[in-house]
Amino acid sequence: MFVDQVKIYIKAGDGGNGAVAFHREKYVAEGGPDGGDGGRGGSIVFVIDEGTNTLLNFRYHRKFVAKNGENGRGGKMHGAAAEDLIIPVPLGTIIRDAETGAIIKDMSDPGERFVCLKGGNGGWGNRHFATPTRQIPRFAKSGLRGKEMEVTLELKMLADVGFVGLPNVGKSSILSMISAAKPKIANYHFTTLSPVLGVVSTGGEGGGFVAADIPGLIEGASEGLGLGHDFLRHVDRCRLLLHVVDVAGSEGRDPIEDIEMINNELAQYSENLASRPQIIVANKRDLLPEDYDLTEFEDYVASLGYPLIYVSAATGENVKQMVYLAAEMLRDLPPLTVYDADYVEPQPTVEPGDHSVTLRREGNVWYVEADWLYNLVGSVNFEDRESLRYFDRVLRTSGVFDRMREGGVRDGDSVNMYDFEFDFVE
């Protein structure tokens, strides 16, 4: 069974809780706080599995939850970080936000490892909260919750060349002749029920290209009729289309009308796909008399500006020439399409209420602490500029910077907010 689109639920692991503990040792009456930190929760990581070309593994397994980090323990023992949850996907899988459809990542680079959701940070043990005036802190911080979301996995195969055309025009037969692919071949419509990839060797330095046999299109495919609507996405990346047409009209169809209909369906699906370079592959030429007049057909193809080549899947006539022509055109075409991410991660929210903070100075560093601030810091992506701007804006609107100035923080002083350290600048 071929599955190329599924929706799954993913959740990163929660961070472990910090420990409240105190040093206990013989002859030591009152040991100080020594609670360890909680471990980080497991992240959700997508990797490429080059051995698969379908999302069938997700058909009945659609919930992926990473393990939580371990809690901290006494003796300054940190909880163990949880292992990341690895989710293998086929090459060419696009990860989208299920709610908005925005692209999060295009998994099109072999060997790629993409961290989709980071595990929650572990909570601090009570030893972090000891101060000269608070020597016996009987509290610690809970670990942060791991993020969760629903994503859609959409497979768009990575093929240089895509075979398109009506059912039973010979696409599968031609692919089986030029590659090691073994698509099902029979003399009836919709023999091919799922896309088939084949590696075509051309010899020389180029090495060849990857071709995809797409199930036959029919009129209305772009609107969901037949099988075409489900599989048009797999020619979306193709750099070149081999448009196979039954030039002999063996099923009573007009080859010119066939080309017009298929191109119309491509245009209805995507304007970019309709403008993709094509080679018109006129198959079943052997069924026509040698002196058959094809002038009208050739003039029509010439008006479209497409190269035309006559082939016969039955006899192999001109099939090699078709491969060389495709390889020659590919050399001048741009590389395979890789989609840029356009997903904007929702900004963390700050609950209304008390946004006060506590200040303490140790050496040359000011420590700024508050429960709400701890949760905010743990949810901000400090590697993202927009997230940093949001963080700065929250600190200003919540009056944190004003409170810091009142407490004695001056321009150039070092400030630490739960492991995030920066220089205070007026």
N, C-alpha and C positions, 0 to 999 in steps of 0.2 A: 504494500500500500504506500502511495506517495503522499506525504503530508508536507506542505510548504508554508503553512501559516497557523500559528497557535498563540493563545494568550496564557501566560503563566503568572503566578504570584511569587515574588521573591522577598526575602527578609534577611537582613544582616543580623548577626548575633548581638545580644546585649552585652555590655561590659560587666565584668564582675564587680561586686561591691567591695569597698575598702573595709578593712578590719579595725575594730576597736579592741586594742590589746595593750598590755603593759608588761614591761620587762620583769621577769621573775627569775631570781637566781639566789642560791644560798648565800646568806650573809648580806644580801642586798635588800634592805627593808622596803624601799619605795623606788622601784625602777621606773624609768620614764616610759612614755608611750612608744610602742614599737609595732603598731598595726601596719601590715603590708597593704599594698595597692591591689585592686582587682585587675584581672587580666582583660585584655582587649577581646571583644567579640569577633567571631569569624566574619570575613567579608564575602560578598557574592562576586565570584570571578568567572567570566566567560572566556573560554579558550577554543581554538579551532581544532576540530576533529576531522582530519583530511580523509578518514576512512568512510565517511558517511556523506550522502547527498540528499538527505530527507530529514524532516523533523519528526519522524515517526516515533522516536523515543519519548517525545513529549505528549503523545496522544492520551496516555492514561496517567502520566506523572506531571502534574502542573503546579505543584506547591513545593517550593524550595526554601528551606529555613536553615540558616547557618547556626552552629552551636554557640552558646553563650560562653563568655570568659569565666574562669574560675574566680571565686572570691579570694580576697587576701587573707593571710593568717598572721598570727603573732610571730614575734622574732623577726620582724621586717621581711617576712616571706611573701613575695608577690604571687598572686594567682596566675596560673598558666594562661597564656593567650590561646584562644580557640583556633583550630585549623580553618583555613578558608574553605568555603564550599565551591568546588570547581564544577562548572556546567559546560560540557562540550557541545559545540554547535557546528554545523557544516560550514565550510568556506562559502562566503557570500551572504551570510545571515545578517539581516538588519534588525537591530534592537530598537524598538519604538516605545514611547510612553503610551500605554493603552488608553489613557484618558484623552490626550491631545493629539496623538498620532505623530508627535515630533520625534525626529531621529535622535537617538541617544548615541548609537555607535554602529558603524558599518564594519562588520567583521570580515574584511577582505584581504588581510595580510597574513599569510601562512605563519604559524608559530606565534601569533599575537595573543597577548594576555590582557584582558580588560577588566579592571576592577569597577564594577557597576555600582555596588553599594558597599561602603566601608563599615566595618563593625564598630559598635559603640566603644568609646574609651572606658577603661576601667576606672572605678572610683578611687579616690585617695584614702589611704589609711589615716588613722588619727595622729600619727607622728608628724604629718604635714601641718597640723594645726596647733602645734605647741608653740607658745610665745613666752617671753619673760613674765607676762601677767596671766597667762593661761597655760599652766604647766601640766594640767591633767585633763586634756580634752577627751570627753567621753562620747565623742561623735566621730563619724567618718562620712564619706560621700558614697552614695550609691552609684553604680555604673550607669552610663548613658544607654538608652535604648538604641538598638540598631535600626536603621531606616528600613522602610518597607514600601513596596509599590507593585503595581501590576504592569507588566510589559508585554508587548506583542513581538513575537519572533517571526520575521518574514524572510523567506529564502528567495534570493534572486541569484540564480546561478551565474558563475563567472565563466562566460563563453565569449570568445572573440567573434564567432560567426553563429548566426541563428538561421535555421531552416524554417521558412514560413510558407504557407500555402493551404489550399483546400485539402480536405481528406482524400486519401487515395491517389495523390498525384505523384508519389514516388520518393518522398523525403526520406523515409526510413531506409528504403533500398539504397539510395545514394550514400547515406551516412555509413551503412554497413560495408559499402565498397571502398570508402576512403579512410576508414578507421577500423579499429578492433571492436567497436561497439556492436552489440548483437540485439538490436531492437526487434520486436515482433513484427513480422512482415506477412501480410495476407491481403487478398483482393476484396477487402470490404472496408467501409468507413470506420474511423476511430479504432483502428487496430492499435495505434499508439495511444495509451491512456495516461502517460506521464512523460515529462521531458527526459531525454536520454542524451548523455554527454559522450563525445568521442574525441580522442586526440588524433589529429590528422598530421602526419609527417610529410614534410615537403623536401627533406634533405637540405644540404647546404648549411649555411650559418644560422638561418632563421629558426630551424628546428621544427617548425610547424605551428599549428594553432589548435584551439579547442573549439569544437562545433557542437551545437545543441539542436536536437531534433524536437520540435515543439508539436504537440498534438494539433491536428488539423483545425483550422479556423472555419467558421461558417458565417453567413450574414447574421449580424446581431451579436457577434461574439463579444464586442466591447460592452454590450448591455447585459451580458451574462448568459447568452444562449450557447448551447453546445459546451465544449470543453475549453474553448479558447480563452474565455475571460479568466479562468483560474490560472492559466499558464502564460498569458501575455507578459506577466512580470518577468519571466525568465529570459525574454529577449530584450528587456529594458536596458541591460548593460551592453548588449552586443554592439560591436563596432561596425559590423557589416551584416547585412541580411542577404541570404540566398533565397530568392523568391522563386519557388518551384511551381511551374504551371504545366498542365497537361495540354501541350500544344496540338495534339491530335484530336482533342475534344472527344475522347473515347467514351465519355459518359453523357455525351450530348450537350456539353457546355461550351460556351464561347470563351477561348483563352483571354481575349481582351477584356471581356466582362469580369472574368475571374480576377485578373490583376486589379481592375478598378475596385472590385468589391473588397479584396484583401487590404489594399492600401487605404480604403475608406475606414475599415475597421481599425487599422493601426492609428490613423489620424484621430478617430473617436476616442481611442484609449489614451494616446499621448501625442502631442504635436512633435515632441523631440523624436519619438519613435518613427513617426511618419517621415521625418526629414533624414533619417538614417540612410547612408549609402546602400544601394542594392545592386545585385546582379540578377538579372532575369534568367533563370535556368529553365529552358524550354525542354521538358522531358517528353519521352515517348515519340521522338522524331522518327523512330524506326517504323511506326505504325502508319506513316504517311507515305504516299508515292514520292519518288525522287523528284519528280517535276511539279510537285504540289506548290501552288502559288501562295507564299507567305508574305508577300509584299505589304499588305495592309497591317499584318501583325508586326512586322519589323519597323514600319513607319511609326506605329503607335509607340513601341518601346523607345525608338529614337526620340520621339517627342518628349518622353519622360526624362531623357538624359541618362538612362541606365545602360550599362553594358549588357549584351545579349549573347548567350551561348546555348547551342543546341546539344543535348545529351540524350543518351539512352541508358537507363538503368538496367535494361534487359541485356544489352550487348556490351556495355561499358564504353560506348563511343563518347569521346571528348570528356570523360569524367576526370582524367588526369589534367587536361587543359583547364577545366573548371577550377581544380585545386590550385594550380599555378596562378591563375587569374586572381583568385581570392587572396592568395598569399601576397601577390604583388600589390593589390589595393590596400591590404592591411599595413604594409610597410609605411604608407603615407597617412595613415589614420591615427588620431589621438589614442592614448591608452584606454583601457577599460574604465568605465565610470565607477568612481568611488564616492559615495554620498557623504557630504559634510554634515556633522551633527548640528542640529538647530534646537535641541532641547535646552530649555532654561530651567535649572533646578529651582524649585520653590524656596524662597528665603525662609529661614527659621523665624518662628513667631515668638514674640515676647508677651507673656500674659500681663494684662493690666494689673496694677497693684503697687506694692511697695518695691521700689527700685533702689533702695539704699544699699550702700556698700561699706565694708570695713577696710581701713587702711592700716598697714604696719610696715615698718622699715627695718630691714636687716642688712647691715652693711651699706652698700650703695644701691640697693634694689628696694623699690616699693612694691609691696604685695597688696593687690586689690582683690577682695573676696566677697562673695554673696552667693546664696543658693541659685538665684535666678541667673546670675552671671556665669556660674559654673555650667549650667545647662546650655546657655547661649554659646559659650566658647566651644563646648563639645559638639555643637551642631553646625558651626561655621567652617567652611572650606577655605582655609587661609592661603591656598594656592590659586584661588580664583579671585580676580580683581573685583568683580561685581559683588562677591560675597564679602570681601574686605570692606568695600564701600558701605555696604549695608551694616556691617559690624560697627564701623566708625559712626554712622548715622544714629544707630541705637544708643551708643555711649553718649553722644551729644544730647539727643532728645531726652534721655533718661536722667540727665544731670550728673552723670558719672564724672565727666571731666571737671565740672564745676566743684564737685565734692573733692576731687583730687587736688585741685588748686587750693581750696580752703584748708586741706589737711597738710599742705606744705610741699606738694610735688611741684617742681620747677622745670623750666625748659631744659631739655637735655638729660633729665633724670631717667634711669632705667625703671621700667614698670613691668611687673610679672602678673599675668592673669591666668592662673592655672596652666602653667607651662608655656603660655604664649607670651613672649617677652619682646618689648619694643621700647624705643626711646620716646619720651614725651616731648612733643613739639607744639609750642603755642601757635 
